[in-house]
Amino acid sequence: MPPETPVLISLKEALTKFAFPPANVETSKHIIPLHWYVACRLVIEGGFHPDHIFPRPPITVKRRKGGLLLHHDPSAARPGERTVLGGLKTKKLDVTVTIPTIGPVLAVSLKGTQRAFRNLTNRMEEAAGDCTNLHMAYPALVYAFWSVLRANEADDPAPVAHFQLKDGRYAVPDRAFLSGGELTETIKRYRQALLRLSERDDLRDHPSRYEACGLTFVKARGGPAECGVYAGHRDPKLDYNRMFQRLYAIFDRRFVYTAAMLRSRTRRQVWDGKSPLLADTILRQDAFAEMEPRVG
């Protein structure tokens, strides 16, 4: 299949592509629209230069007197994953911020699960191992793990899915929520594991912990038209918006405030509020309301 077209994409659209993919799309490709969402958000809200992000987002920066303007430019995008050195083996990262002469400073790993949630046990082990491997080589790396799960509900009266249903309902191993809206025991354990793997603050903290973790359920009831972030069972410490804000704060603490000699290279950019990308799209469309552009 050809690579996913690089576009500026809203979270709702990315989640819809994940939860309701075309039948001919490989499973590994379902999560790629979220890679583009993260890459774009790290520019718009995070203030990271698009040239430092991989996959390179479809955004360009133009300087004018008094500010930096953001433009939507799909031709500037570059798809793919960056391979970095690990303590035990090399690792392909979904989204990476790399500053020249300094190296990888921030990364986000995304994992999506649509069914067969019993396999989440293996994902817990993989997450801890990947984090340890990278922090061994880059102790200062600000690393996040964002897990996205399809909210398959046992009492959904008319499930819509690209995988096989059982008698018109989700099979037991494919359910994320029991009747009445309670999480299954498997996902409860998974959520607890993510909480224990999160909140790394200092470089000397255990390398198996991420600086931040996110757990987002994707609404499946009602089909693609109703798709989006599932409103129930949001854990404040695993909220994806908090995850982004925590990444920015820890990055500033490690690479800007405590490294004054590097500040000219590491400090995050501030964009002109009159940027065409912001004025014409981000600040105008409700689909991007969760983003807070870094303007000044």
Order of alpha helices (4+ residues) and beta strands (2+ residues): alpha-alpha-beta-beta-beta-beta-beta-beta-beta-alpha-beta-alpha-beta-alpha-alpha
